[in-house]
């Protein structure tokens, strides 16, 4: 499974909006400057997710980054 599919699945499973997640990611790491547009582009596969963004996403969603690795197995 691709990163964008994992992002979409986790958002759906947790019932979180992209707005909420982007705000939480910025609270966790303001240097990433996440926006709804950026997160949407990641979720649709139009933009790659950086390592720092993935860590902030996982912290915001209270998920282990290994979740992204397991998808490809």
C-alpha positions as CSV (number, residue, x, y, z in Angstrom):
1,X,0.0,0.0,0.0
2,X,1.2,3.5,-0.8
3,X,1.8,6.2,1.7
4,X,-1.2,8.2,0.4
5,X,-3.5,5.2,0.8
6,X,-2.2,4.7,4.4
7,X,-2.8,8.4,5.2
8,X,-6.4,8.2,3.8
9,X,-7.1,5.0,5.7
10,X,-5.8,6.4,9.0
11,X,-7.9,9.6,8.6
12,X,-11.0,7.5,8.0
13,X,-10.3,5.0,10.8
14,X,-9.7,7.8,13.3
15,X,-12.6,10.0,12.0
16,X,-10.2,13.0,11.8
17,X,-10.5,15.8,9.3
18,X,-7.5,17.0,7.3
19,X,-7.9,20.4,9.0
20,X,-7.6,18.9,12.5
21,X,-4.6,16.8,11.5
22,X,-2.8,19.7,9.8
23,X,-3.3,21.8,12.9
24,X,-2.0,19.1,15.2
25,X,1.0,18.5,12.9
26,X,1.9,22.2,13.1
27,X,1.5,22.2,16.9
28,X,3.9,19.2,17.1
29,X,6.4,20.6,14.6
30,X,5.7,24.2,13.5
31,X,8.7,24.0,11.0
32,X,6.8,21.7,8.7
33,X,4.1,24.4,8.0
34,X,1.4,21.8,7.1
35,X,-1.7,23.1,5.4
36,X,-4.9,21.5,4.3
37,X,-3.7,21.8,0.7
38,X,-0.4,20.1,1.4
39,X,-2.1,17.3,3.3
40,X,-4.8,16.8,0.7
41,X,-2.0,16.6,-2.0
42,X,-0.3,13.9,0.1
43,X,-3.6,12.0,0.6
44,X,-4.2,12.0,-3.2
45,X,-0.7,11.1,-4.1
46,X,0.1,14.4,-5.8
47,X,2.8,15.3,-3.3
48,X,5.4,13.2,-1.4
49,X,5.4,13.2,2.4
50,X,8.7,14.1,4.0
51,X,10.1,12.2,6.9
52,X,9.4,15.0,9.3
53,X,5.9,15.3,8.1
54,X,5.4,11.6,8.6
55,X,6.6,11.7,12.1
56,X,4.3,14.7,12.9
57,X,1.4,12.9,11.2
58,X,2.0,9.8,13.3
59,X,2.3,11.8,16.5
60,X,-0.9,13.7,15.7
61,X,-2.8,10.5,14.9
62,X,-1.1,8.7,17.9
63,X,0.1,6.0,15.6
64,X,3.4,4.2,15.3
65,X,5.4,5.1,12.1
66,X,5.8,1.3,11.6
67,X,2.2,1.4,10.4
68,X,3.5,2.8,7.1
69,X,6.1,0.1,6.8
70,X,3.7,-2.8,7.5
71,X,1.5,-1.7,4.6
72,X,4.1,-2.7,2.1
73,X,4.6,-6.2,3.6
